[in-house]
Amino acid sequence: MEKIKILHITQSFGGVETYLRQVVQNINREQFEIVIASPEGETLQQFCAENNVKHYVQHMSRGFNPIADVRSIFGIRSLIKKEKPAFVHLHSSKAGFVGRIAAKTKGCKSLFTPHGVSYLSFRGKKRMMFFLLELIGKRFTHKILAISHSEANRCIDEIGIVSKDIFVIPNSLTIPEQPAEVPDKLGKLTGHIKIGTIGRLTHQKNPLLFADIAYDVTRKYPEAHFYFLGAGFHDHLRKQLEKKMAAYGIESNLHLIDKGDHIIALNFLRQINMFLLPSVFEGLPYALLEAMLENVPCVVSKCDGNNDVINNNDNGFSCLTREEYAEAIFSLIEDKEKARAIANAGRQCVVEKYNIKTNIKELESIYAGM
């Protein structure tokens, strides 16, 4: 039987790279052939080489750049002509926008996964502009594959995608029978109480609120240390964050760690006592699932993506206000039994609902039906 060829295209890494890794490592490679196009990224290109996946370098601008975007459309059209995929699977906003136009005008079907709809990253005029781009992109949409019900609902209610054209499969992880043994590439973190997050210093991940929470907690628990893993990559708010840290006098309690690979992320999660994610929005965060799988109690914002995973005061805490974050963290510090129960419930939730071995079958069914 001839394999079904799928061309995956992305302009971003982070959670999308994790998504692609999970697909490549778990999909039936006898039935499906995977080809990936992305900007240059050492870890993804190395992964493709190690897993016998063809990779193309496809440059795309991150912001709105009409000239670069037209070039990207023609570049993707050329890739489609060369590879002749059954369809293209597009990831994140820019690849989704230019990729849908390229596929539609080339007579190729497309499956678009937003990983968090683009306009939620912005405010004011920029938010309106990116919302209008999503409305334009809708005209070229074939099918949407959302990574959470929150994301699907936003596509339906705000962008106007017809519900019959949307599938939902949550981001999922490989659940090992035994904890994976990995080398220590991070080193020992300081502090008796270690509270951490993983992300970029951008509006979406809300690092300024992270600093506010760190200040509130360290006023009561000076021995608490906060860690932000993921700096050095799109540090849009770094200067503002460092200014706030200095104003609060918490430079010795809030630490910025440069972005690392998945081994460093695992080293990190195995050292922290709590995972804090005060995001403005999410698609469905892999970092949250990974923390829960590692038995780390989680305190998160009540936002898209997080709401799909966290049942407040059961498998984690979800918060709206600065005060709620501090209260949740205090309760986890002061009630060890509660912290263990939250952590265990979180891990069980991931095992039952976010197991790639189960959810990959649904993905294969969608791919086969495209």
Secondary structure, 3 states (H helix, E strand, C coil): CCCEEEEEEECCCCHHHHHHHHHHHHCCCCCEEEEEEECCCHHHHHHHHHCCCEEEECCCCCCCCHHHHHHHHHHHHHHHHHHCCCEEEEECHHHHHHHHHHHHHCCCEEEEECCCCHHHHCCHHHHHHHHHHHHHHHCCCCEEEECCHHHHHHHHHHHCCCHHHEEECCCCECCCCCCCCCCCCCCCCCCCEEEEEECCCCCCCCHHHHHHHHHHHHHHCCCEEEEEEEECCCCCCHHHHHHHHHHHCCCCCEEEEECCCHHHHHHHHCCCCEEEECCCCCCCCHHHHHHHHCCCCEEEECCCCHHHHCCECCCEEEECCHHHHHHHHHHHHHCHHHHHHHHHHHHHHHHHHCEHHHHHHHHHHHHHHC
